[in-house]
């Protein structure tokens, strides 16, 4: 037997929610209640919308309506993106379909820039990703073994500059193998750092070398501080950071005779910090890295979202690269930021020494 929910329930519970919420009849698809935030957002009162069809708000031929008809008898939470609304910018919808005994389902309306809603979508996407990961690891490992074996055989026969290219193939293959092993270890964090003391300039030059092979007409400027000490980092993860940032700079290049990528390093005598149970203040020094390019630039709107997972402005981008950059720098207790102004973009990285 279906449970009917009266108007008092809606008013008591839904009116206190911070987002627009619409209660909809499962049978008729008529609106049963819109909360106060919905009245503000849609500029229509609950009295006006009550017992009206959903197409009073959403277009009749909207993908949302047809999709809801398919899932209305399924219990769960569903996320629908880019839904057009009359006289409004497109929105995202979280649809909650309660137990079958309840005669209504609920639509929560979110703007595209709502970070909490984006996180829910992201979590849902990662659940799907987990289901395919073991299969992918198995399929990738087989060709990697062949590449490693073939490269090792070539390495014995090749000398000079070509040997450097073989070394890159072997190093990059090993990076993938190490990454897959982390990913396939139960209950492990594949971004957990395995740190060693490294020369930051060697890592930067290694990352740059591969970019130079592909983008020969971009001028590379190195402004390195030779007095920098070695630093304790995860070499493989930090290569991933620099390659992501340098590749982004190269891909945004205008590829003319003025195009450049400049990488600077310097020592930062930075903050003093108070450690519990220690009487004296301690100074925390940092190693600063700046990756600068004069490419197409990044809009202010996109700068605010640039580290969000799955956010990308590229046609073929995944939106994972800069998200991983942020995560890796966080693992190292560092800071990362990207600023773009007057077609000059700078990525700032601070790593504690």
C-alpha positions as CSV (number, residue, x, y, z in Angstrom):
1,X,0.0,0.0,0.0
2,X,1.3,3.4,-1.0
3,X,2.1,5.9,1.8
4,X,0.7,9.3,1.2
5,X,2.7,12.3,2.5
6,X,0.7,15.4,3.4
7,X,1.5,19.0,3.0
8,X,2.5,19.5,6.6
9,X,5.3,16.9,6.2
10,X,6.6,18.8,3.2
11,X,6.4,22.2,4.9
12,X,8.2,20.9,8.1
13,X,11.0,19.1,6.5
14,X,11.6,20.4,2.9
15,X,11.2,24.1,3.7
16,X,14.3,24.0,5.9
17,X,16.6,22.5,3.2
18,X,19.1,25.0,1.6
19,X,18.4,23.8,-2.0
20,X,15.4,23.8,-4.3
21,X,13.5,20.5,-3.7
22,X,10.5,19.3,-5.7
23,X,8.3,16.5,-4.6
24,X,6.7,14.6,-7.5
25,X,4.0,12.0,-7.7
26,X,5.4,8.7,-9.0
27,X,2.1,7.8,-10.7
28,X,1.1,11.1,-12.4
29,X,4.4,13.0,-12.5
30,X,2.4,15.9,-11.0
31,X,4.2,18.3,-8.6
32,X,3.0,17.7,-5.0
33,X,5.1,20.3,-3.3
34,X,8.0,22.8,-3.9
35,X,9.9,24.1,-1.0
36,X,10.7,27.7,-0.2
37,X,14.0,27.7,-2.1
38,X,12.2,26.3,-5.1
39,X,9.7,29.2,-5.0
40,X,12.6,31.6,-5.1
41,X,14.6,29.8,-7.8
42,X,11.7,29.2,-10.2
43,X,9.9,32.4,-9.3
44,X,6.7,30.5,-8.9
45,X,4.7,29.7,-5.7
46,X,3.9,26.3,-4.3
47,X,0.2,27.2,-4.7
48,X,0.7,27.8,-8.4
49,X,2.8,24.6,-9.0
50,X,0.8,22.2,-6.8
51,X,-0.8,19.4,-8.9
52,X,0.8,20.8,-12.1
53,X,2.8,18.8,-14.5
54,X,6.6,18.8,-14.4
55,X,6.6,20.5,-17.8
56,X,5.6,23.7,-16.0
57,X,9.3,23.9,-15.0
58,X,11.1,21.6,-17.4
59,X,10.5,21.4,-21.1
60,X,8.0,18.7,-22.1
61,X,10.5,16.9,-24.4
62,X,13.4,17.3,-21.9
63,X,15.7,14.3,-21.4
64,X,14.9,14.5,-17.7
65,X,11.2,13.6,-18.1
66,X,11.9,10.5,-20.3
67,X,14.7,9.4,-18.0
68,X,12.5,9.8,-14.9
69,X,9.9,7.6,-16.5
70,X,12.5,4.8,-16.9
71,X,13.7,4.9,-13.3
72,X,10.6,5.9,-11.3
73,X,10.1,2.3,-10.1
74,X,13.7,1.9,-9.0
75,X,14.8,2.8,-5.5
76,X,18.0,4.9,-5.2
77,X,19.8,8.1,-6.0
78,X,20.4,9.3,-9.6
79,X,22.3,12.2,-11.0
80,X,21.3,13.9,-14.2
81,X,23.4,16.7,-15.7
82,X,22.8,19.7,-18.0
83,X,19.0,19.8,-17.7
84,X,17.4,22.8,-19.4
85,X,14.9,24.9,-17.4
86,X,12.6,27.5,-18.8
87,X,14.1,31.0,-18.6
88,X,17.1,29.6,-16.6
89,X,20.6,28.3,-17.2
90,X,20.9,24.5,-17.3
91,X,21.1,22.8,-13.9
92,X,22.0,19.4,-12.5
93,X,19.4,17.3,-10.8
94,X,19.8,14.8,-8.0
95,X,16.8,12.5,-8.0
96,X,15.9,10.5,-4.8
97,X,13.5,7.7,-5.3
98,X,12.5,6.3,-1.9
99,X,11.0,2.9,-1.0
100,X,8.2,1.7,-3.2
101,X,5.6,2.3,-0.5
102,X,6.2,6.1,-0.7
103,X,4.1,7.6,-3.5
104,X,6.5,10.5,-4.3
105,X,10.1,11.0,-5.5
106,X,12.2,14.1,-4.9
107,X,14.2,16.3,-7.3
108,X,17.0,18.4,-5.8
109,X,18.1,21.2,-8.1
110,X,21.8,22.2,-8.2
111,X,23.7,24.8,-10.2
112,X,26.8,23.6,-12.1
113,X,29.1,25.4,-9.7
114,X,27.9,23.7,-6.5
115,X,30.9,21.8,-5.1
116,X,28.9,19.5,-2.9
117,X,26.8,18.2,-5.8
118,X,29.9,17.8,-7.9
119,X,31.5,15.6,-5.2
120,X,28.4,13.4,-5.2
121,X,28.7,12.9,-8.9
122,X,32.4,12.2,-8.6
123,X,31.9,9.6,-5.9
124,X,29.3,7.9,-8.1
125,X,31.8,7.9,-11.0
126,X,34.6,6.4,-8.9
127,X,32.3,3.5,-7.8
128,X,31.9,2.6,-11.5
129,X,35.7,3.0,-12.0
130,X,36.5,0.6,-9.2
131,X,34.6,-2.2,-10.9
132,X,36.7,-2.0,-14.0
133,X,40.1,-1.4,-12.5
134,X,41.2,-5.1,-12.0
135,X,40.4,-6.0,-15.5
136,X,42.4,-3.0,-16.9
137,X,45.4,-3.8,-14.8
138,X,45.5,-7.3,-16.1
139,X,45.2,-6.2,-19.7
140,X,47.8,-3.5,-19.3
141,X,50.4,-5.6,-17.6
142,X,50.8,-8.1,-20.4
143,X,52.0,-5.6,-23.1
144,X,54.1,-3.8,-20.5
145,X,56.1,-7.0,-19.9
146,X,56.7,-7.3,-23.7
147,X,57.8,-3.6,-23.9
148,X,60.2,-4.0,-21.0
149,X,61.8,-7.2,-22.4
150,X,62.2,-5.8,-25.9
151,X,63.7,-2.5,-24.6
152,X,66.2,-4.3,-22.4
153,X,67.3,-6.4,-25.5
154,X,67.7,-3.2,-27.5
155,X,69.6,-1.5,-24.7
156,X,72.4,-4.0,-25.0
157,X,72.9,-3.2,-28.7
158,X,72.4,0.6,-28.8
159,X,74.9,3.3,-27.7
160,X,75.1,7.0,-27.7
161,X,72.1,9.4,-27.9
162,X,69.7,6.6,-28.9
163,X,70.4,4.8,-25.6
164,X,68.9,7.8,-23.8
165,X,65.6,7.2,-25.6
166,X,65.7,3.5,-24.6
167,X,66.3,4.5,-21.0
168,X,63.2,6.7,-21.1
169,X,61.1,3.8,-22.4
170,X,62.4,1.6,-19.6
171,X,61.9,4.2,-16.9
172,X,58.4,5.1,-18.1
173,X,57.4,1.5,-18.3
174,X,58.6,0.9,-14.8
175,X,56.6,3.9,-13.6
176,X,53.5,2.4,-15.0
177,X,54.2,-1.0,-13.5
178,X,54.9,0.6,-10.1
179,X,51.7,2.6,-10.3
180,X,49.6,-0.5,-11.2
181,X,51.1,-2.5,-8.3
182,X,50.0,0.3,-6.0
183,X,46.6,0.4,-7.5
184,X,46.1,-3.3,-7.3
185,X,47.2,-3.6,-3.6
186,X,44.1,-4.1,-1.4
187,X,43.3,-1.2,0.9
188,X,46.3,0.8,-0.3
189,X,46.4,4.5,-1.3
190,X,47.9,4.6,-4.8
191,X,49.1,8.1,-4.0
192,X,50.9,7.2,-0.9
193,X,54.5,8.5,-1.1
194,X,57.6,6.3,-1.2
195,X,60.1,9.1,-0.5
196,X,63.8,9.3,-1.2
197,X,66.2,12.2,-1.3
198,X,66.3,13.7,-4.8
199,X,67.8,16.6,-6.8
200,X,64.7,18.5,-8.0
201,X,66.5,19.8,-11.1
202,X,67.3,16.3,-12.4
203,X,63.6,15.5,-12.1
204,X,62.6,18.7,-13.8
205,X,65.1,18.1,-16.7
206,X,63.9,14.5,-17.1
207,X,60.3,15.8,-17.4
208,X,61.3,18.5,-19.8
209,X,63.3,16.1,-22.0
210,X,60.2,14.2,-23.1
211,X,58.3,17.5,-23.8
212,X,61.1,18.7,-25.9
213,X,60.9,15.7,-28.1
214,X,57.3,16.5,-29.0
215,X,57.3,20.3,-29.0
216,X,60.6,21.2,-30.6
217,X,59.6,24.8,-31.5
218,X,58.7,25.9,-28.0
219,X,61.6,27.7,-26.3
220,X,62.5,26.2,-22.9
221,X,64.0,28.6,-20.3
222,X,65.6,27.2,-17.2
223,X,66.1,29.5,-14.3
224,X,67.4,27.1,-11.6
225,X,69.0,28.0,-8.3
226,X,72.1,25.8,-8.2
227,X,72.4,26.2,-4.4
228,X,69.1,24.3,-3.6
229,X,69.6,21.3,-1.3
230,X,68.3,17.8,-2.2
231,X,64.7,17.2,-1.1
232,X,62.8,14.2,0.3
233,X,60.0,13.4,-2.2
234,X,58.4,10.5,-4.1
235,X,60.3,10.8,-7.4
236,X,57.8,8.9,-9.5
237,X,54.8,11.0,-8.2
238,X,56.7,14.3,-8.6
239,X,57.6,13.4,-12.2
240,X,53.9,13.0,-12.7
241,X,53.2,16.5,-11.3
242,X,55.8,18.2,-13.5
243,X,54.8,16.3,-16.6
244,X,51.2,17.3,-16.1
245,X,52.0,20.9,-15.6
246,X,54.6,21.2,-18.4
247,X,52.4,19.3,-20.8
248,X,49.4,21.6,-20.0
249,X,51.7,24.6,-20.7
250,X,52.9,23.1,-24.0
251,X,49.3,22.2,-25.2
252,X,48.1,25.7,-24.5
253,X,51.0,27.2,-26.5
254,X,50.4,29.3,-29.6
255,X,53.3,27.5,-31.2
256,X,54.9,30.6,-32.7
257,X,58.4,32.0,-32.6
258,X,57.6,33.8,-29.3
259,X,56.2,30.7,-27.5
260,X,58.1,29.7,-24.3
261,X,57.9,27.6,-21.2
262,X,60.0,28.9,-18.3
263,X,60.8,26.9,-15.2
264,X,62.2,28.6,-12.1
265,X,63.4,27.3,-8.8
266,X,64.4,29.1,-5.7
267,X,64.8,28.7,-1.9
268,X,62.1,30.3,0.2
269,X,62.9,31.3,3.7
270,X,59.3,31.2,4.8
271,X,57.1,30.9,7.8
272,X,57.9,30.3,11.5
273,X,55.7,27.7,13.1
274,X,54.9,26.8,16.7
275,X,55.3,23.1,17.5
276,X,53.4,21.8,20.5
277,X,55.6,21.2,23.6
278,X,58.6,23.0,21.9
279,X,59.4,26.4,23.4
280,X,61.0,27.9,20.4
281,X,59.4,28.8,17.1
282,X,60.6,26.6,14.2
283,X,61.2,28.0,10.7
284,X,59.7,26.1,7.9
285,X,61.6,26.6,4.6
286,X,60.3,25.7,1.2
287,X,61.5,24.9,-2.2
288,X,59.6,26.9,-4.8
289,X,59.0,25.9,-8.4
290,X,57.3,28.1,-11.0
291,X,56.2,26.8,-14.4
292,X,55.3,29.7,-16.7
293,X,54.0,29.9,-20.2
294,X,52.7,32.5,-22.6
295,X,50.0,30.4,-24.2
296,X,46.2,30.8,-24.5
297,X,45.7,31.6,-20.8
298,X,43.0,30.4,-18.4
299,X,39.8,32.3,-17.7
300,X,39.1,33.4,-14.1
301,X,36.0,31.2,-14.0
302,X,38.0,28.1,-15.0
303,X,40.8,29.0,-12.6
304,X,38.4,28.5,-9.7
305,X,37.6,24.9,-10.8
306,X,40.9,23.9,-12.3
307,X,41.8,21.4,-9.6
308,X,38.3,19.8,-9.4
309,X,38.2,16.2,-10.5
310,X,36.8,15.6,-14.0
311,X,36.8,19.3,-14.8
312,X,38.4,20.1,-18.1
313,X,38.2,22.7,-20.8
314,X,39.9,20.5,-23.4
315,X,38.0,18.6,-26.0
316,X,39.8,15.4,-25.3
317,X,40.7,16.0,-21.7
318,X,39.8,13.7,-18.8
319,X,39.9,16.3,-16.0
320,X,42.1,14.0,-13.9
321,X,45.6,15.5,-14.4
322,X,45.4,18.6,-12.3
323,X,43.3,16.9,-9.7
324,X,46.1,14.4,-9.2
325,X,48.7,17.2,-9.2
326,X,46.8,18.7,-6.2
327,X,46.5,15.3,-4.5
328,X,50.2,14.5,-4.9
329,X,51.4,17.9,-3.6
330,X,49.1,17.5,-0.6
331,X,50.7,14.1,0.1
332,X,54.0,16.0,0.2
333,X,52.5,18.6,2.6
334,X,53.1,21.2,-0.1
335,X,51.0,23.9,-1.8
336,X,50.1,24.3,-5.5
337,X,48.2,27.1,-7.3
338,X,47.7,28.3,-10.8
339,X,47.3,31.9,-11.8
340,X,46.6,33.3,-15.3
341,X,46.6,36.9,-16.3
342,X,47.2,38.7,-19.6
343,X,47.9,35.4,-21.4
344,X,50.7,34.4,-19.1
345,X,50.0,31.4,-16.9
346,X,52.0,30.4,-13.9
347,X,51.9,27.2,-11.8
348,X,53.3,27.7,-8.3
349,X,54.5,24.8,-6.2
350,X,55.9,25.0,-2.7
351,X,57.5,21.9,-1.2
352,X,58.7,21.8,2.4
353,X,62.4,21.2,3.1
